[in-house]
């Protein structure tokens, strides 16, 4: 039983990987995005249609607990696989306790549920720890986050990237100073830093351009900032993109900018690297895991010397290095199989 946000492409990706291998059901705190109907019939999906706050204030979701518990009791799953520990992990252990379910719980951490929420106060830390301790096994997509999970009380943690389903084809010529950014336009992703870093690049490289995909609460503010800097003709805001359009931008871009204040291993960065982009990342432990000691990209602190550091890199060579690294370390399917093998071992114990 998957328990998570059915409107998230990440949960749908898990479902695509699991559906051929197990008897699968799913509960979504919201609705289900297009694509789920190809995997699971309506009878095997429960949409709660709430609007969960990943910061933790999920009163509407808590009110759905009787509905969740009754449905889980009827399905009688072997495993409840909760995605995002603060909200959906809490619902899993509460339902297991309240309805005396035989199911074991597996929990997959997504990033801010471990790296941000527990820092907001003792109550949030207790809730996160409770969810982690209720899990027979958890997954993390970075060594750094796995360490934090153990500090909060997690037992067994499997660490693997939430990687790509397949390697993309190489079918476009790179534009040397074309930059791409596609993280959410929300404070946690610090898109202002992306704009500031690119402004420094643009001041030195006349041909540099930046495409900003995705959307969020800061978009209007960012567009005004770009206009004030006189960069409207060099920075394009293209909104949310489908997978094909996003792949086309990755394929043409030489550089990928991602500068959040908190992050685990980002799928977007893995996608960019698989397309041969060179990542420019904020100073975070998980980002260093991704690119090594500047072996596959750059950690960006102060931006004054950024154009010179970029110019010193052999981007054609790094495009090959990054693709090879993702092919070796960043594909999802082998890790899902390893995860399921471990669930079967735990079920038999």
N, C-alpha and C positions, 0 to 999 in steps of 0.2 A: 504494500500500500504506500504509494507516494503521497506525502502531505506537504503542500507548498502553495506557491502562487502559480496557478495554471495559465496565467497570462504572460508569464516570464518565458522567454525563449530558452533560458537555461534549464528550467524544469522540463520543458518539452524535449530538449536534447537528452536529458536523462531518460525520459520515457521512450524515446526512439531506441536508445541503447539497451534498455531493459526488456522491452516488449517481446522481442523474439526469444528471450531466454527464460522468462518467468511468466506465471499467471499474474497479470498486473491489474491493479485498481488505482484510482487516484482521487484525492480530495483536494480541491482548490479553495483557498480562502477568498479568492475573487471568482472570476469566470474561467473559461478555457479558451485559449487563443486558437485561431484556425490551424488545423493540422492534427489536433487531438482526435477528431472524429475518424481519422484514418487509422488510428492506433487502437482506440478503445471505444466500444459502444456506449451509448448513454447510460446503460444499466451499471457500468463499471466506473462511472465518474459522478462525483458529487460536487457541485458548485455552490459555495456558501454565499457568494455575491456580496461580501463585505469589502471594506476598503482598509486593509490593515496598514498600520503605521510601523515601519521597520525599526523605529526608535523604541517601540515597546508598548505604546498606549493603545491596546487592542481590545477595548471594551466590547465592541460589536462582535469580535471573534470569540471572546469568552462566552458571550451569550449563546453562541451556537454549539457549546459543548454538549448539551443533551442530544442534539441532532447528530453530531459527530460520533459520540459514544454509541448511540443506538445503531448507527450504520456500520461502525467498525465491529460491533458485536455480531451483527448479522453476517458480515463478510467473513469474519474469523481468519484474518490473515496471519501468516507466519511472522512477517516482519512489517513494522511501521517504519518507513524511511522518511524522516522529517528533514526538510530543507529550510534553512534559516532557523537557528536554534531558539532565539528569543521568543518568537511568536509560534511557529509551527512545532518546534520542539516541545514547547510548553504544553500545547494542545495534545501532543502524543502521550506525554507521561501522565497528564491529567486524565485523559480518556482511559489509558491502561489501568490506572489506579481506580478510577471511579467505576469502571465497568468490568473490572477484574479480567482483563483480556490476557490471553495466553501469549500474545505476540511479543517478540523482542523488539527493541527500538534501535535503529541505526540513525545516526544524525550526521548531516552534511553541513559544515559551516561555510558561510558564503563571504565572510570578510568583516563587515561592520558589526555583525552580531557578536563577534569575538573581540575585535580590535577596538571598537568604539563603545558599544552599549554598556559593557561592564564598568567602564570608567565614569559613567554618569551618576553613580551613587551606589550605596550598599545594597539597595533593593534590586537594582538591575544586576549587580554582580551575583547576588544570591540566586536570582532567577536563572541566569546563564549557567551557573554552577549546577543547579538542580537539574536543568535540562541535560547537561553533559553527563552527570553522574547516572542519569536514568538510561543512558545508551549503553548497549553491549559493545558497540563499536561506533567510531565516528570517522569522518573523512575531513581532510584539510588539503588545500591546494598549495600550501607553502610550508616549509620547515619552520619558519618564524611563527606562523599562526598555530601550527601543531604544538609548539612549545608553550604558547599562551594558553591553549586549550588544556594541556596537562597541568599547568599552574592553577587553572580554575577547577580542576577535579576530574578531567576526562581520564578514562582508562585507556583502552586500546585505540590508537589513532593511526589510520592509514593515510599516508601523504602521497598525493599524486595530483598533477595539474588537471584542471577542468578543461582538457585540451580539445583539439580539433577532431571532427569526425572523419575528415579526409584531408590530404594535402591539396591545396589549390594548384591549378595549372599555371604555368608561366606563359602569359599570352599578351603582354603589353610591354612597351618600352618605357623605362623609367625616365621621368623628368627630373634633372639633377637637383633642383632646389624647390621641388614641390613637396609641401608638408601636409599631413593629414592628421586630424584629431577627431575622435568620435565618442569620447566619454560624455556622460550627462552634463548638461549645463546647470549644475547644482553646486552649492558651496563646497561639499566634500571633495569634488573633483577639481576644484580650483581652476576653472577655465580662465580666470583673469591672469594666472601665471602663464598659461599657454599663450595668451595674446601678448603678454609682456615679453616672453621669450622670443616669439616670432617678430615682434617689433624690432628687437635688437638684431635678429638675423636680417630683416628687411633693410635695416639701415646700412648694412654692409654689402648685401647681395641684391642688386637691382632686379634680378629675375626671380627672386623668391616669391612664392605664393603659398597661401594656407587655405585649405578647405576644412571648415568646421561642420561636422555632421552632428546629429542628435538634437535634442531640445531640452528645455528646462526653465526654471523660474528666473534664471539670470540672463536669458537670451536678449531681452530688450536692452538691459544695462550694458551687455557686451557689445551689441551693435552700436550703441551710442558711443562707447569707448573707442571702437574702431573708427567711427566717423571723426571723432575728436582728434585721433592720431593721424588722420589723413590717409588711412590704409584701406578705404572702402573698395578700391579697385584691386587690392591684393589679398584680401581676406573675404572668402565667400561663406555664408551661412546657408546650408542646404537642408537643414531639418533632419527628421528621421528618414533613414534609407532602408529599403529592403535588402536582402542578402546579396542579390546580384549587383545592385548599384554600389553597395559598400565594397564588394570585392573588386569592382572596377576602379574605385578610388585607391584602395590598397595597392593594386597592381601598378598604377601609374606613379604613385608617390614614392619618393626616395626616403623620406623621413616621417616618423610617426611620433606625435607628442602626447604624453600622458603624465600629468603632474598632480595627482590627488594628494590629499593630506593623510589619507589612510588607505591601505589597499593590501590585498593578498595578491597571488599571482593572477594577473588580469588576462581573461580570454581575449580581449581586444588586442593586447600587446602580443600574445601568441599568434593571433591571426595576422597581425601586421608583419611579424617576423617570418611567418610562413610565406608571405607574399614578397619577401625580400626587402622589407623596409628596415631602416636603421632606427631603433627607438631612442627617444630623448625622454628620460624619466626622472621623476622626483626622487629625492633621497629617502628611500624606504627599504627595510631589509628584504622584503619580497622582490622588489625591483632588482636589487643586487643579485638575488638568486637567479633571476631571469637572464641578466646580461653578464654575469661574472664581473671580473675586475676590468670593466670597459672592453671585454672581449667581443661583445655583440652589440654595443651601443654606448650611450653616454648617460651618466647621472648628472643632472643639471642642478647646480646650486646657484651661485651668482651668474648672471647672464652676460656680463661684460666680455668674457673671453669665449663665449659659446660659438660665434661664427668661426673663429680661428680653430677651435677644437674640432668642429664639424669639417672644416676644409682639410684638416690633416688626416681624415679617415679615408680609406679606400672603400667607398660604398659598394662598388661592384663586387669586391671580394666578400664584404660583409653580407651582401644579399645571399650569396651561396652559403656562407657559414651559418647564417640564421635559418635558412630553409633546412639545411642538414640537421641543425640542432633540434628544431621542432619535429622533424621527421623521426628523430631518435628518441626524443624525450617528451614531446607534447601532444601525442595522439591519445584520444580518449578511450577507444575500444579495448586495448590491452589491459588498461587499468580497471575498467568495468568488469571484465572477466575475472581479474584477480580479486576484486571486491566480492563478487558473487561466490567465488570459490570459498572465500573466508566466511561468508554468511552460512553456506552449507556446512562448513566445519563447526561453526558455533551452534547451528541447529541440531547437529548430531551429538554434541557434547553432553 
